[in-house]
Amino acid sequence: MPKHHIEISLPTKPLKNVDATITVWSDDEKLGEFRVSRGTLDWRSARRKSFKSFSWERLAAILDRE
């Protein structure tokens, strides 16, 4: 079973123009990175160059379906 860990980078000020970043690892392989802001949650897998953005409402709908 893989061992997971995360690294969190939080801004020193409230989230106005600075995102919080969460990096997700499985064993020693980076799975991807979340950027959390007031308006969206962005995800980029380790194999991609660009982020995919989700509004908070869209993310809630996706999670409610699962």
PDB file of N, CA, C and O in Angstrom, chain B, residues numbered from 101:
ATOM      1  N   MET B 101       0.843  -1.173   0.000  1.00  0.00           N
ATOM      2  CA  MET B 101       0.000   0.000   0.000  1.00  0.00           C
ATOM      3  C   MET B 101       0.893   1.243   0.000  1.00  0.00           C
ATOM      4  O   MET B 101       1.829   1.329   0.795  1.00  0.00           O
ATOM      5  N   PRO B 102       0.613   2.208  -0.887  1.00  0.00           N
ATOM      6  CA  PRO B 102       1.463   3.391  -0.945  1.00  0.00           C
ATOM      7  C   PRO B 102       1.353   4.245   0.318  1.00  0.00           C
ATOM      8  O   PRO B 102       0.311   4.291   0.972  1.00  0.00           O
ATOM      9  N   LYS B 103       2.428   4.902   0.632  1.00  0.00           N
ATOM     10  CA  LYS B 103       2.462   5.827   1.760  1.00  0.00           C
ATOM     11  C   LYS B 103       2.293   7.241   1.215  1.00  0.00           C
ATOM     12  O   LYS B 103       3.069   7.674   0.363  1.00  0.00           O
ATOM     13  N   HIS B 104       1.286   7.961   1.699  1.00  0.00           N
ATOM     14  CA  HIS B 104       0.989   9.302   1.205  1.00  0.00           C
ATOM     15  C   HIS B 104       1.455  10.356   2.199  1.00  0.00           C
ATOM     16  O   HIS B 104       1.431  10.141   3.411  1.00  0.00           O
ATOM     17  N   HIS B 105       1.873  11.486   1.674  1.00  0.00           N
ATOM     18  CA  HIS B 105       2.139  12.647   2.519  1.00  0.00           C
ATOM     19  C   HIS B 105       1.877  13.908   1.719  1.00  0.00           C
ATOM     20  O   HIS B 105       1.847  13.893   0.488  1.00  0.00           O
ATOM     21  N   ILE B 106       1.689  14.992   2.439  1.00  0.00           N
ATOM     22  CA  ILE B 106       1.421  16.276   1.793  1.00  0.00           C
ATOM     23  C   ILE B 106       2.364  17.324   2.356  1.00  0.00           C
ATOM     24  O   ILE B 106       2.848  17.213   3.483  1.00  0.00           O
ATOM     25  N   GLU B 107       2.611  18.338   1.552  1.00  0.00           N
ATOM     26  CA  GLU B 107       3.370  19.514   1.974  1.00  0.00           C
ATOM     27  C   GLU B 107       2.466  20.709   1.765  1.00  0.00           C
ATOM     28  O   GLU B 107       1.885  20.873   0.692  1.00  0.00           O
ATOM     29  N   ILE B 108       2.341  21.546   2.785  1.00  0.00           N
ATOM     30  CA  ILE B 108       1.445  22.698   2.705  1.00  0.00           C
ATOM     31  C   ILE B 108       2.253  23.974   2.839  1.00  0.00           C
ATOM     32  O   ILE B 108       3.073  24.116   3.745  1.00  0.00           O
ATOM     33  N   SER B 109       2.008  24.903   1.919  1.00  0.00           N
ATOM     34  CA  SER B 109       2.626  26.224   1.965  1.00  0.00           C
ATOM     35  C   SER B 109       1.505  27.240   2.134  1.00  0.00           C
ATOM     36  O   SER B 109       0.704  27.451   1.223  1.00  0.00           O
ATOM     37  N   LEU B 110       1.454  27.867   3.306  1.00  0.00           N
ATOM     38  CA  LEU B 110       0.401  28.842   3.590  1.00  0.00           C
ATOM     39  C   LEU B 110       0.963  30.258   3.523  1.00  0.00           C
ATOM     40  O   LEU B 110       2.089  30.504   3.954  1.00  0.00           O
ATOM     41  N   PRO B 111       0.181  31.182   2.985  1.00  0.00           N
ATOM     42  CA  PRO B 111       0.635  32.574   2.960  1.00  0.00           C
ATOM     43  C   PRO B 111       0.636  33.146   4.378  1.00  0.00           C
ATOM     44  O   PRO B 111      -0.100  32.683   5.250  1.00  0.00           O
ATOM     45  N   THR B 112       1.464  34.145   4.586  1.00  0.00           N
ATOM     46  CA  THR B 112       1.522  34.770   5.907  1.00  0.00           C
ATOM     47  C   THR B 112       0.402  35.774   6.116  1.00  0.00           C
ATOM     48  O   THR B 112       0.182  36.232   7.237  1.00  0.00           O
ATOM     49  N   LYS B 113      -0.312  36.123   5.041  1.00  0.00           N
ATOM     50  CA  LYS B 113      -1.423  37.066   5.115  1.00  0.00           C
ATOM     51  C   LYS B 113      -2.699  36.360   4.673  1.00  0.00           C
ATOM     52  O   LYS B 113      -2.629  35.300   4.050  1.00  0.00           O
ATOM     53  N   PRO B 114      -3.867  36.929   4.983  1.00  0.00           N
ATOM     54  CA  PRO B 114      -5.115  36.325   4.497  1.00  0.00           C
ATOM     55  C   PRO B 114      -5.113  36.179   2.970  1.00  0.00           C
ATOM     56  O   PRO B 114      -4.457  36.943   2.262  1.00  0.00           O
ATOM     57  N   LEU B 115      -5.856  35.186   2.483  1.00  0.00           N
ATOM     58  CA  LEU B 115      -5.880  34.886   1.045  1.00  0.00           C
ATOM     59  C   LEU B 115      -6.574  35.997   0.264  1.00  0.00           C
ATOM     60  O   LEU B 115      -7.783  35.955   0.037  1.00  0.00           O
ATOM     61  N   LYS B 116      -5.804  36.967  -0.132  1.00  0.00           N
ATOM     62  CA  LYS B 116      -6.332  38.009  -1.002  1.00  0.00           C
ATOM     63  C   LYS B 116      -5.806  37.771  -2.402  1.00  0.00           C
ATOM     64  O   LYS B 116      -6.574  37.451  -3.309  1.00  0.00           O
ATOM     65  N   ASN B 117      -4.516  37.923  -2.583  1.00  0.00           N
ATOM     66  CA  ASN B 117      -3.918  37.696  -3.891  1.00  0.00           C
ATOM     67  C   ASN B 117      -2.837  36.623  -3.841  1.00  0.00           C
ATOM     68  O   ASN B 117      -2.051  36.479  -4.777  1.00  0.00           O
ATOM     69  N   VAL B 118      -2.803  35.876  -2.747  1.00  0.00           N
ATOM     70  CA  VAL B 118      -1.787  34.841  -2.574  1.00  0.00           C
ATOM     71  C   VAL B 118      -2.496  33.521  -2.313  1.00  0.00           C
ATOM     72  O   VAL B 118      -3.380  33.446  -1.459  1.00  0.00           O
ATOM     73  N   ASP B 119      -2.109  32.474  -3.048  1.00  0.00           N
ATOM     74  CA  ASP B 119      -2.730  31.163  -2.892  1.00  0.00           C
ATOM     75  C   ASP B 119      -1.999  30.328  -1.846  1.00  0.00           C
ATOM     76  O   ASP B 119      -0.795  30.477  -1.639  1.00  0.00           O
ATOM     77  N   ALA B 120      -2.752  29.446  -1.195  1.00  0.00           N
ATOM     78  CA  ALA B 120      -2.144  28.387  -0.392  1.00  0.00           C
ATOM     79  C   ALA B 120      -1.848  27.247  -1.359  1.00  0.00           C
ATOM     80  O   ALA B 120      -2.616  27.011  -2.292  1.00  0.00           O
ATOM     81  N   THR B 121      -0.751  26.544  -1.148  1.00  0.00           N
ATOM     82  CA  THR B 121      -0.352  25.457  -2.043  1.00  0.00           C
ATOM     83  C   THR B 121      -0.232  24.166  -1.248  1.00  0.00           C
ATOM     84  O   THR B 121       0.374  24.139  -0.177  1.00  0.00           O
ATOM     85  N   ILE B 122      -0.822  23.083  -1.790  1.00  0.00           N
ATOM     86  CA  ILE B 122      -0.753  21.759  -1.170  1.00  0.00           C
ATOM     87  C   ILE B 122      -0.174  20.802  -2.211  1.00  0.00           C
ATOM     88  O   ILE B 122      -0.757  20.611  -3.278  1.00  0.00           O
ATOM     89  N   THR B 123       0.956  20.212  -1.898  1.00  0.00           N
ATOM     90  CA  THR B 123       1.587  19.240  -2.788  1.00  0.00           C
ATOM     91  C   THR B 123       1.327  17.844  -2.239  1.00  0.00           C
ATOM     92  O   THR B 123       1.530  17.592  -1.051  1.00  0.00           O
ATOM     93  N   VAL B 124       0.875  16.933  -3.104  1.00  0.00           N
ATOM     94  CA  VAL B 124       0.480  15.585  -2.697  1.00  0.00           C
ATOM     95  C   VAL B 124       1.478  14.566  -3.257  1.00  0.00           C
ATOM     96  O   VAL B 124       1.806  14.590  -4.444  1.00  0.00           O
ATOM     97  N   TRP B 125       1.954  13.671  -2.381  1.00  0.00           N
ATOM     98  CA  TRP B 125       2.945  12.663  -2.745  1.00  0.00           C
ATOM     99  C   TRP B 125       2.416  11.271  -2.430  1.00  0.00           C
ATOM    100  O   TRP B 125       1.707  11.084  -1.441  1.00  0.00           O
ATOM    101  N   SER B 126       2.755  10.295  -3.264  1.00  0.00           N
ATOM    102  CA  SER B 126       2.491   8.882  -3.022  1.00  0.00           C
ATOM    103  C   SER B 126       3.831   8.174  -3.060  1.00  0.00           C
ATOM    104  O   SER B 126       4.502   8.148  -4.091  1.00  0.00           O
ATOM    105  N   ASP B 127       4.219   7.599  -1.924  1.00  0.00           N
ATOM    106  CA  ASP B 127       5.579   7.100  -1.743  1.00  0.00           C
ATOM    107  C   ASP B 127       6.525   8.257  -2.061  1.00  0.00           C
ATOM    108  O   ASP B 127       6.424   9.301  -1.417  1.00  0.00           O
ATOM    109  N   ASP B 128       7.419   8.124  -3.000  1.00  0.00           N
ATOM    110  CA  ASP B 128       8.331   9.224  -3.330  1.00  0.00           C
ATOM    111  C   ASP B 128       7.974   9.876  -4.652  1.00  0.00           C
ATOM    112  O   ASP B 128       8.779  10.615  -5.219  1.00  0.00           O
ATOM    113  N   GLU B 129       6.760   9.607  -5.153  1.00  0.00           N
ATOM    114  CA  GLU B 129       6.329  10.154  -6.429  1.00  0.00           C
ATOM    115  C   GLU B 129       5.312  11.272  -6.204  1.00  0.00           C
ATOM    116  O   GLU B 129       4.316  11.093  -5.503  1.00  0.00           O
ATOM    117  N   LYS B 130       5.579  12.417  -6.805  1.00  0.00           N
ATOM    118  CA  LYS B 130       4.653  13.541  -6.699  1.00  0.00           C
ATOM    119  C   LYS B 130       3.413  13.253  -7.548  1.00  0.00           C
ATOM    120  O   LYS B 130       3.515  13.006  -8.750  1.00  0.00           O
ATOM    121  N   LEU B 131       2.235  13.288  -6.902  1.00  0.00           N
ATOM    122  CA  LEU B 131       0.980  13.089  -7.630  1.00  0.00           C
ATOM    123  C   LEU B 131       0.502  14.380  -8.264  1.00  0.00           C
ATOM    124  O   LEU B 131       0.014  14.385  -9.394  1.00  0.00           O
ATOM    125  N   GLY B 132       0.646  15.485  -7.526  1.00  0.00           N
ATOM    126  CA  GLY B 132       0.197  16.755  -8.070  1.00  0.00           C
ATOM    127  C   GLY B 132       0.182  17.848  -7.026  1.00  0.00           C
ATOM    128  O   GLY B 132       0.703  17.698  -5.921  1.00  0.00           O
ATOM    129  N   GLU B 133      -0.436  18.962  -7.415  1.00  0.00           N
ATOM    130  CA  GLU B 133      -0.419  20.160  -6.591  1.00  0.00           C
ATOM    131  C   GLU B 133      -1.767  20.876  -6.660  1.00  0.00           C
ATOM    132  O   GLU B 133      -2.318  21.093  -7.739  1.00  0.00           O
ATOM    133  N   PHE B 134      -2.282  21.236  -5.489  1.00  0.00           N
ATOM    134  CA  PHE B 134      -3.474  22.070  -5.379  1.00  0.00           C
ATOM    135  C   PHE B 134      -3.043  23.501  -5.100  1.00  0.00           C
ATOM    136  O   PHE B 134      -2.082  23.728  -4.365  1.00  0.00           O
ATOM    137  N   ARG B 135      -3.743  24.460  -5.677  1.00  0.00           N
ATOM    138  CA  ARG B 135      -3.621  25.859  -5.278  1.00  0.00           C
ATOM    139  C   ARG B 135      -5.002  26.280  -4.807  1.00  0.00           C
ATOM    140  O   ARG B 135      -5.984  26.142  -5.537  1.00  0.00           O
ATOM    141  N   VAL B 136      -5.076  26.792  -3.592  1.00  0.00           N
ATOM    142  CA  VAL B 136      -6.350  27.168  -2.989  1.00  0.00           C
ATOM    143  C   VAL B 136      -6.414  28.685  -2.909  1.00  0.00           C
ATOM    144  O   VAL B 136      -5.522  29.327  -2.356  1.00  0.00           O
ATOM    145  N   SER B 137      -7.485  29.254  -3.471  1.00  0.00           N
ATOM    146  CA  SER B 137      -7.684  30.695  -3.398  1.00  0.00           C
ATOM    147  C   SER B 137      -9.121  30.982  -2.986  1.00  0.00           C
ATOM    148  O   SER B 137      -9.905  30.061  -2.761  1.00  0.00           O
ATOM    149  N   ARG B 138      -9.455  32.236  -2.890  1.00  0.00           N
ATOM    150  CA  ARG B 138     -10.824  32.600  -2.516  1.00  0.00           C
ATOM    151  C   ARG B 138     -11.823  32.183  -3.580  1.00  0.00           C
ATOM    152  O   ARG B 138     -12.954  31.832  -3.244  1.00  0.00           O
ATOM    153  N   GLY B 139     -11.447  32.209  -4.842  1.00  0.00           N
ATOM    154  CA  GLY B 139     -12.397  31.955  -5.915  1.00  0.00           C
ATOM    155  C   GLY B 139     -12.388  30.552  -6.487  1.00  0.00           C
ATOM    156  O   GLY B 139     -13.409  30.080  -6.986  1.00  0.00           O
ATOM    157  N   THR B 140     -11.244  29.876  -6.422  1.00  0.00           N
ATOM    158  CA  THR B 140     -11.142  28.567  -7.067  1.00  0.00           C
ATOM    159  C   THR B 140     -10.209  27.637  -6.309  1.00  0.00           C
ATOM    160  O   THR B 140      -9.446  28.048  -5.435  1.00  0.00           O
ATOM    161  N   LEU B 141     -10.302  26.367  -6.682  1.00  0.00           N
ATOM    162  CA  LEU B 141      -9.328  25.364  -6.315  1.00  0.00           C
ATOM    163  C   LEU B 141      -8.718  24.901  -7.626  1.00  0.00           C
ATOM    164  O   LEU B 141      -9.439  24.464  -8.523  1.00  0.00           O
ATOM    165  N   ASP B 142      -7.403  24.988  -7.751  1.00  0.00           N
ATOM    166  CA  ASP B 142      -6.715  24.603  -8.985  1.00  0.00           C
ATOM    167  C   ASP B 142      -5.925  23.329  -8.729  1.00  0.00           C
ATOM    168  O   ASP B 142      -5.316  23.177  -7.670  1.00  0.00           O
ATOM    169  N   TRP B 143      -5.931  22.415  -9.691  1.00  0.00           N
ATOM    170  CA  TRP B 143      -5.198  21.151  -9.592  1.00  0.00           C
ATOM    171  C   TRP B 143      -4.308  20.980 -10.810  1.00  0.00           C
ATOM    172  O   TRP B 143      -4.718  21.229 -11.944  1.00  0.00           O
ATOM    173  N   ARG B 144      -3.090  20.552 -10.551  1.00  0.00           N
ATOM    174  CA  ARG B 144      -2.168  20.199 -11.637  1.00  0.00           C
ATOM    175  C   ARG B 144      -1.512  18.882 -11.256  1.00  0.00           C
ATOM    176  O   ARG B 144      -0.852  18.780 -10.221  1.00  0.00           O
ATOM    177  N   SER B 145      -1.699  17.871 -12.106  1.00  0.00           N
ATOM    178  CA  SER B 145      -1.018  16.605 -11.838  1.00  0.00           C
ATOM    179  C   SER B 145       0.469  16.781 -12.133  1.00  0.00           C
ATOM    180  O   SER B 145       0.875  17.728 -12.808  1.00  0.00           O
ATOM    181  N   ALA B 146       1.256  15.871 -11.625  1.00  0.00           N
ATOM    182  CA  ALA B 146       2.707  15.977 -11.786  1.00  0.00           C
ATOM    183  C   ALA B 146       3.131  15.875 -13.246  1.00  0.00           C
ATOM    184  O   ALA B 146       4.228  16.303 -13.604  1.00  0.00           O
ATOM    185  N   ARG B 147       2.272  15.313 -14.091  1.00  0.00           N
ATOM    186  CA  ARG B 147       2.627  15.115 -15.500  1.00  0.00           C
ATOM    187  C   ARG B 147       2.132  16.238 -16.407  1.00  0.00           C
ATOM    188  O   ARG B 147       2.341  16.176 -17.618  1.00  0.00           O
ATOM    189  N   ARG B 148       1.491  17.247 -15.863  1.00  0.00           N
ATOM    190  CA  ARG B 148       0.932  18.317 -16.695  1.00  0.00           C
ATOM    191  C   ARG B 148       1.613  19.641 -16.400  1.00  0.00           C
ATOM    192  O   ARG B 148       2.201  19.833 -15.336  1.00  0.00           O
ATOM    193  N   LYS B 149       1.522  20.555 -17.366  1.00  0.00           N
ATOM    194  CA  LYS B 149       2.117  21.878 -17.197  1.00  0.00           C
ATOM    195  C   LYS B 149       1.110  22.908 -16.705  1.00  0.00           C
ATOM    196  O   LYS B 149       1.477  23.872 -16.033  1.00  0.00           O
ATOM    197  N   SER B 150      -0.159  22.703 -17.041  1.00  0.00           N
ATOM    198  CA  SER B 150      -1.158  23.706 -16.686  1.00  0.00           C
ATOM    199  C   SER B 150      -2.110  23.189 -15.607  1.00  0.00           C
ATOM    200  O   SER B 150      -2.277  21.984 -15.421  1.00  0.00           O
ATOM    201  N   PHE B 151      -2.722  24.132 -14.912  1.00  0.00           N
ATOM    202  CA  PHE B 151      -3.673  23.820 -13.849  1.00  0.00           C
ATOM    203  C   PHE B 151      -5.082  23.708 -14.418  1.00  0.00           C
ATOM    204  O   PHE B 151      -5.405  24.346 -15.420  1.00  0.00           O
ATOM    205  N   LYS B 152      -5.912  22.899 -13.781  1.00  0.00           N
ATOM    206  CA  LYS B 152      -7.335  22.815 -14.075  1.00  0.00           C
ATOM    207  C   LYS B 152      -8.046  23.490 -12.909  1.00  0.00           C
ATOM    208  O   LYS B 152      -7.831  23.123 -11.754  1.00  0.00           O
ATOM    209  N   SER B 153      -8.890  24.472 -13.204  1.00  0.00           N
ATOM    210  CA  SER B 153      -9.549  25.257 -12.161  1.00  0.00           C
ATOM    211  C   SER B 153     -10.976  24.794 -11.929  1.00  0.00           C
ATOM    212  O   SER B 153     -11.699  24.447 -12.863  1.00  0.00           O
ATOM    213  N   PHE B 154     -11.363  24.797 -10.658  1.00  0.00           N
ATOM    214  CA  PHE B 154     -12.716  24.458 -10.248  1.00  0.00           C
ATOM    215  C   PHE B 154     -13.234  25.551  -9.334  1.00  0.00           C
ATOM    216  O   PHE B 154     -12.573  25.916  -8.362  1.00  0.00           O
ATOM    217  N   SER B 155     -14.423  26.080  -9.644  1.00  0.00           N
ATOM    218  CA  SER B 155     -15.043  26.999  -8.683  1.00  0.00           C
ATOM    219  C   SER B 155     -15.431  26.181  -7.462  1.00  0.00           C
ATOM    220  O   SER B 155     -15.542  24.958  -7.549  1.00  0.00           O
ATOM    221  N   TRP B 156     -15.635  26.824  -6.346  1.00  0.00           N
ATOM    222  CA  TRP B 156     -16.027  26.106  -5.139  1.00  0.00           C
ATOM    223  C   TRP B 156     -17.375  25.413  -5.329  1.00  0.00           C
ATOM    224  O   TRP B 156     -17.584  24.317  -4.810  1.00  0.00           O
ATOM    225  N   GLU B 157     -18.285  26.038  -6.064  1.00  0.00           N
ATOM    226  CA  GLU B 157     -19.589  25.431  -6.324  1.00  0.00           C
ATOM    227  C   GLU B 157     -19.462  24.175  -7.190  1.00  0.00           C
ATOM    228  O   GLU B 157     -20.117  23.163  -6.939  1.00  0.00           O
ATOM    229  N   ARG B 158     -18.607  24.258  -8.213  1.00  0.00           N
ATOM    230  CA  ARG B 158     -18.397  23.102  -9.093  1.00  0.00           C
ATOM    231  C   ARG B 158     -17.732  21.961  -8.334  1.00  0.00           C
ATOM    232  O   ARG B 158     -18.113  20.802  -8.496  1.00  0.00           O
ATOM    233  N   LEU B 159     -16.746  22.282  -7.510  1.00  0.00           N
ATOM    234  CA  LEU B 159     -16.085  21.260  -6.723  1.00  0.00           C
ATOM    235  C   LEU B 159     -17.068  20.578  -5.771  1.00  0.00           C
ATOM    236  O   LEU B 159     -17.036  19.357  -5.619  1.00  0.00           O
ATOM    237  N   ALA B 160     -17.941  21.358  -5.129  1.00  0.00           N
ATOM    238  CA  ALA B 160     -18.948  20.791  -4.225  1.00  0.00           C
ATOM    239  C   ALA B 160     -19.866  19.837  -4.985  1.00  0.00           C
ATOM    240  O   ALA B 160     -20.198  18.767  -4.474  1.00  0.00           O
ATOM    241  N   ALA B 161     -20.281  20.206  -6.195  1.00  0.00           N
ATOM    242  CA  ALA B 161     -21.157  19.350  -6.996  1.00  0.00           C
ATOM    243  C   ALA B 161     -20.444  18.050  -7.368  1.00  0.00           C
ATOM    244  O   ALA B 161     -21.051  16.981  -7.310  1.00  0.00           O
ATOM    245  N   ILE B 162     -19.181  18.121  -7.743  1.00  0.00           N
ATOM    246  CA  ILE B 162     -18.409  16.922  -8.093  1.00  0.00           C
ATOM    247  C   ILE B 162     -18.293  15.997  -6.889  1.00  0.00           C
ATOM    248  O   ILE B 162     -18.505  14.791  -7.013  1.00  0.00           O
ATOM    249  N   LEU B 163     -17.963  16.543  -5.741  1.00  0.00           N
ATOM    250  CA  LEU B 163     -17.789  15.722  -4.550  1.00  0.00           C
ATOM    251  C   LEU B 163     -19.109  15.130  -4.072  1.00  0.00           C
ATOM    252  O   LEU B 163     -19.128  14.014  -3.552  1.00  0.00           O
ATOM    253  N   ASP B 164     -20.206  15.852  -4.237  1.00  0.00           N
ATOM    254  CA  ASP B 164     -21.512  15.339  -3.845  1.00  0.00           C
ATOM    255  C   ASP B 164     -21.941  14.159  -4.719  1.00  0.00           C
ATOM    256  O   ASP B 164     -22.671  13.283  -4.256  1.00  0.00           O
ATOM    257  N   ARG B 165     -21.493  14.129  -5.978  1.00  0.00           N
ATOM    258  CA  ARG B 165     -21.824  13.028  -6.874  1.00  0.00           C
ATOM    259  C   ARG B 165     -21.083  11.757  -6.520  1.00  0.00           C
ATOM    260  O   ARG B 165     -21.580  10.660  -6.776  1.00  0.00           O
ATOM    261  N   GLU B 166     -19.911  11.885  -5.940  1.00  0.00           N
ATOM    262  CA  GLU B 166     -19.064  10.709  -5.639  1.00  0.00           C
ATOM    263  C   GLU B 166     -19.532   9.987  -4.403  1.00  0.00           C
ATOM    264  O   GLU B 166     -18.936   8.984  -4.012  1.00  0.00           O
TER     265      GLU B 166
END
